Amino acid sequence: MMDWFSQFTFEVILSTAFGIDSNIQMGENTEILQKAQAMFRIPLIVRQIERLPFGTLFFSLMGAISGNQLTYFLGIVDKIIKSRRQQGLTGRKDLLQLMMMAKDETTVEGVSRVTDEEIKAQAVLFLLAGYDTSSNTLSFTAYFLAKNPDIQEKLRTEIKEAMESNTDISLYDLTHSIEYLDCVIKKSQRMCPPGVQSNRECSEDYDLNGIHIPAGTEIVIPIYALHHDPDAWLNPETFDPERFRGPSKDAIHAFQFLPFGAG
């Protein structure tokens, strides 16, 4: 199931953000998907070694020897940008087109708002991060709905009723008005967050509640643990979408539910 959703989300992002009809779900252009999947299939022990003083240098050298997956995607985006410039502006204002238009604009100092390198970096980040988090969320949501047929049936009923009573609006706008759908997705993200942890580096010496944090220290925010903390969530292993609406929703602390981190 995760493979199906991976193909779907990757194809959607390539289309909406870059204007590319990849037909990955039909078995075409699968190499780019395989490269993306490889970037996220790094063993945990490798992540731990990377935190050692020599870790970053070691893996940079290994990447240079074995071939860096990131370089592959930067090369693809570079080709797309060059092709777009040769074709000229298109009527389709996707993400890439908007960033290229921003580059053509200048500040009061006569400097471009973004550089080509920034465009490529943002495009690759949007592609990889968006594909992985979306496919994981869809996969886990489908799993929890299959495990809880009563919730699945309730969701189907609310979606059906919403579609029958709102025939004059787009499906995209309709989904934003179905509160229970939002609750189900958030509940899935609470139990299986797209990112299990978030890492930040302390930029300067800081003292917090008697704890001294030196500059350069890596701070790990354990999102999965926060989402399963029994002191914050009643029966944390129970799939109950109702927690995300009404009074229960208002009682959730802003930093207790961090499916995508907090900036």
C-alpha positions as CSV (number, residue, x, y, z in Angstrom):
1,M,0.0,0.0,0.0
2,M,2.8,2.4,0.8
3,D,4.3,1.8,-2.6
4,W,1.0,2.7,-4.2
5,F,0.7,5.9,-2.3
6,S,4.4,6.7,-2.9
7,Q,3.7,6.5,-6.7
8,F,0.6,8.6,-6.4
9,T,2.0,11.4,-4.3
10,F,5.3,11.6,-6.3
11,E,3.3,11.9,-9.5
12,V,1.0,14.5,-8.1
13,I,3.9,16.7,-6.8
14,L,5.7,16.4,-10.1
15,S,2.6,17.6,-11.9
16,T,1.4,20.4,-9.6
17,A,4.9,21.8,-8.7
18,F,6.8,21.2,-11.9
19,G,4.2,20.7,-14.6
20,I,5.6,17.2,-15.5
21,D,3.3,14.4,-16.5
22,S,5.5,11.5,-15.2
23,N,2.9,8.6,-15.4
24,I,4.8,6.8,-12.6
25,Q,1.7,4.9,-11.6
26,M,1.6,3.5,-15.1
27,G,5.2,2.2,-14.7
28,E,7.0,5.0,-16.5
29,N,9.9,7.1,-15.2
30,T,10.3,4.9,-12.1
31,E,14.0,5.7,-11.7
32,I,13.3,9.1,-10.1
33,L,10.9,7.5,-7.5
34,Q,13.4,4.7,-6.7
35,K,16.1,7.4,-6.1
36,A,13.7,9.3,-3.8
37,Q,12.9,6.2,-1.8
38,A,16.6,5.3,-1.4
39,M,17.1,8.7,0.3
40,F,14.7,7.8,3.0
41,R,15.8,4.2,3.6
42,I,18.8,5.0,5.7
43,P,19.4,2.6,8.6
44,L,19.1,4.2,12.1
45,I,22.6,3.2,13.0
46,V,23.9,5.3,10.1
47,R,22.0,8.3,11.4
48,Q,23.6,7.7,14.8
49,I,27.1,7.4,13.4
50,E,26.5,10.7,11.5
51,R,26.2,12.5,14.8
52,L,29.8,11.6,15.8
53,P,32.5,14.3,15.3
54,F,33.8,12.7,12.1
55,G,30.3,11.5,10.9
56,T,29.4,14.3,8.5
57,L,32.8,14.3,6.8
58,F,32.7,10.5,6.6
59,F,29.4,10.3,4.9
60,S,30.2,13.2,2.6
61,L,33.2,11.2,1.3
62,M,31.1,8.1,1.0
63,G,28.5,10.0,-0.9
64,A,31.1,11.4,-3.3
65,I,32.4,7.9,-3.9
66,S,29.1,6.0,-4.3
67,G,27.1,8.9,-5.9
68,N,25.0,11.5,-4.1
69,Q,21.3,11.1,-4.6
70,L,20.8,14.8,-3.9
71,T,23.0,15.7,-6.8
72,Y,20.8,13.6,-9.0
73,F,17.7,15.6,-8.1
74,L,19.4,18.9,-8.3
75,G,20.5,17.9,-11.9
76,I,16.9,17.1,-12.8
77,V,15.6,20.4,-11.5
78,D,18.3,22.2,-13.3
79,K,17.3,20.6,-16.6
80,I,13.6,21.5,-16.0
81,I,14.6,25.2,-15.3
82,K,16.6,25.4,-18.5
83,S,13.8,23.9,-20.5
84,R,11.3,26.3,-19.0
85,R,13.5,29.3,-19.9
86,Q,13.8,28.1,-23.5
87,Q,10.0,27.7,-23.7
88,G,9.2,31.0,-22.1
89,L,6.5,31.7,-19.6
90,T,3.6,29.2,-19.6
91,G,0.0,29.8,-18.5
92,R,0.5,27.2,-15.8
93,K,1.6,28.9,-12.5
94,D,3.0,26.0,-10.6
95,L,5.6,26.2,-7.9
96,L,8.6,26.3,-10.2
97,Q,7.1,28.9,-12.4
98,L,6.3,31.2,-9.5
99,M,9.9,30.9,-8.2
100,M,11.3,31.6,-11.6
101,M,9.1,34.7,-11.9
102,A,10.4,35.8,-8.5
103,K,13.9,35.5,-9.8
104,D,13.1,37.9,-12.6
105,E,11.9,40.5,-10.1
106,T,14.5,42.6,-8.4
107,T,14.7,44.4,-5.0
108,V,15.2,48.1,-4.7
109,E,18.9,47.4,-4.7
110,G,18.6,45.8,-8.1
111,V,19.3,42.3,-6.8
112,S,17.2,39.2,-7.8
113,R,14.8,38.1,-5.0
114,V,16.1,34.5,-5.4
115,T,19.0,32.8,-7.1
116,D,19.0,29.8,-9.3
117,E,20.7,27.8,-6.5
118,E,17.9,28.8,-4.1
119,I,15.3,27.8,-6.6
120,K,16.8,24.4,-7.1
121,A,17.3,23.8,-3.4
122,Q,13.7,24.8,-2.6
123,A,12.3,22.7,-5.4
124,V,14.2,19.6,-4.4
125,L,13.1,20.1,-0.7
126,F,9.5,20.5,-1.7
127,L,9.6,17.4,-3.9
128,L,11.3,15.0,-1.5
129,A,9.8,16.2,1.8
130,G,6.3,16.6,0.3
131,Y,6.3,13.2,-1.3
132,D,7.5,11.3,1.8
133,T,5.3,12.9,4.4
134,S,2.2,12.8,2.2
135,S,2.6,9.1,1.2
136,N,3.3,8.1,4.8
137,T,0.2,10.0,6.1
138,L,-2.0,8.5,3.4
139,S,-0.7,5.0,4.1
140,F,-1.2,5.1,7.9
141,T,-4.6,6.8,7.5
142,A,-5.7,3.9,5.3
143,Y,-4.3,1.4,7.7
144,F,-6.1,2.9,10.7
145,L,-9.4,3.1,8.8
146,A,-9.1,-0.6,7.8
147,K,-8.5,-1.4,11.5
148,N,-11.4,0.6,12.6
149,P,-14.4,-0.1,10.3
150,D,-16.8,1.9,12.4
151,I,-14.7,5.1,12.0
152,Q,-14.3,4.3,8.3
153,E,-18.0,4.0,7.8
154,K,-18.7,7.2,9.7
155,L,-16.1,9.1,7.6
156,R,-17.6,7.7,4.3
157,T,-21.0,8.8,5.4
158,E,-19.9,12.4,6.2
159,I,-18.0,12.6,2.9
160,K,-21.0,11.4,0.9
161,E,-23.4,13.8,2.7
162,A,-21.0,16.7,2.1
163,M,-20.7,15.8,-1.6
164,E,-24.4,15.6,-2.1
165,S,-25.2,18.9,-0.3
166,N,-22.3,20.9,-1.9
167,T,-22.5,20.1,-5.7
168,D,-21.4,23.6,-6.7
169,I,-17.9,23.7,-5.1
170,S,-14.7,21.9,-6.1
171,L,-13.6,18.7,-4.4
172,Y,-10.5,20.6,-3.1
173,D,-12.6,23.2,-1.3
174,L,-15.1,20.5,-0.2
175,T,-12.4,18.5,1.7
176,H,-11.5,21.6,3.8
177,S,-15.1,21.7,5.0
178,I,-15.4,18.1,6.2
179,E,-14.4,18.4,9.9
180,Y,-14.3,14.7,10.6
181,L,-11.9,14.1,7.7
182,D,-9.6,16.6,9.2
183,C,-9.9,14.8,12.6
184,V,-9.1,11.4,11.1
185,I,-6.0,12.7,9.3
186,K,-4.8,14.5,12.4
187,K,-5.3,11.4,14.5
188,S,-3.3,9.4,12.1
189,Q,-0.5,12.0,12.2
190,R,-0.7,11.9,16.0
191,M,-0.2,8.2,16.2
192,C,2.3,7.9,13.3
193,P,3.8,11.3,12.7
194,P,5.5,11.9,9.3
195,G,8.7,12.9,11.2
196,V,9.4,10.9,14.4
197,Q,11.8,13.5,15.6
198,S,13.1,17.0,14.8
199,N,16.7,18.2,15.2
200,R,18.0,21.7,15.8
201,E,21.4,23.1,16.7
202,C,21.8,25.5,19.6
203,S,23.4,28.7,18.1
204,E,24.6,30.1,21.4
205,D,25.1,29.1,25.0
206,Y,21.8,28.9,26.8
207,D,20.6,28.0,30.3
208,L,17.1,26.4,30.7
209,N,15.8,25.5,34.1
210,G,19.2,24.9,35.5
211,I,20.5,23.0,32.4
212,H,23.4,24.5,30.5
213,I,23.2,23.9,26.8
214,P,26.5,24.9,25.0
215,A,26.5,26.4,21.6
216,G,26.7,23.8,18.8
217,T,24.8,21.2,20.8
218,E,22.3,19.2,18.8
219,I,18.8,19.3,20.3
220,V,16.5,16.4,19.5
221,I,12.8,16.9,19.9
222,P,11.2,13.4,20.2
223,I,7.9,14.0,18.3
224,Y,6.8,10.4,18.4
225,A,7.3,10.3,22.2
226,L,5.4,13.5,22.6
227,H,2.5,12.1,20.6
228,H,2.3,9.0,22.7
229,D,2.8,10.6,26.1
230,P,0.1,9.2,28.5
231,D,0.3,12.4,30.6
232,A,-0.9,14.4,27.6
233,W,-3.1,11.9,25.7
234,L,-5.7,9.7,27.4
235,N,-5.3,6.1,26.0
236,P,-2.6,7.2,23.6
237,E,-2.7,4.0,21.6
238,T,-6.4,4.3,20.8
239,F,-7.5,5.7,17.4
240,D,-10.1,8.2,18.4
241,P,-10.6,11.1,15.9
242,E,-13.1,12.9,18.2
243,R,-10.1,14.1,20.2
244,F,-9.4,16.6,17.4
245,R,-12.7,18.5,17.5
246,G,-14.8,20.3,20.1
247,P,-13.5,20.9,23.7
248,S,-10.9,18.1,23.3
249,K,-9.2,19.9,20.4
250,D,-9.0,23.2,22.4
251,A,-7.3,21.4,25.3
252,I,-4.3,20.2,23.1
253,H,-1.2,22.1,23.9
254,A,0.4,23.8,20.9
255,F,3.6,21.9,21.2
256,Q,2.1,18.5,22.1
257,F,0.9,17.9,18.5
258,L,3.8,18.4,16.1
259,P,3.3,16.2,13.0
260,F,5.5,18.5,10.9
261,G,7.6,20.1,13.7
262,A,7.1,23.7,14.7
263,G,9.2,25.7,12.2
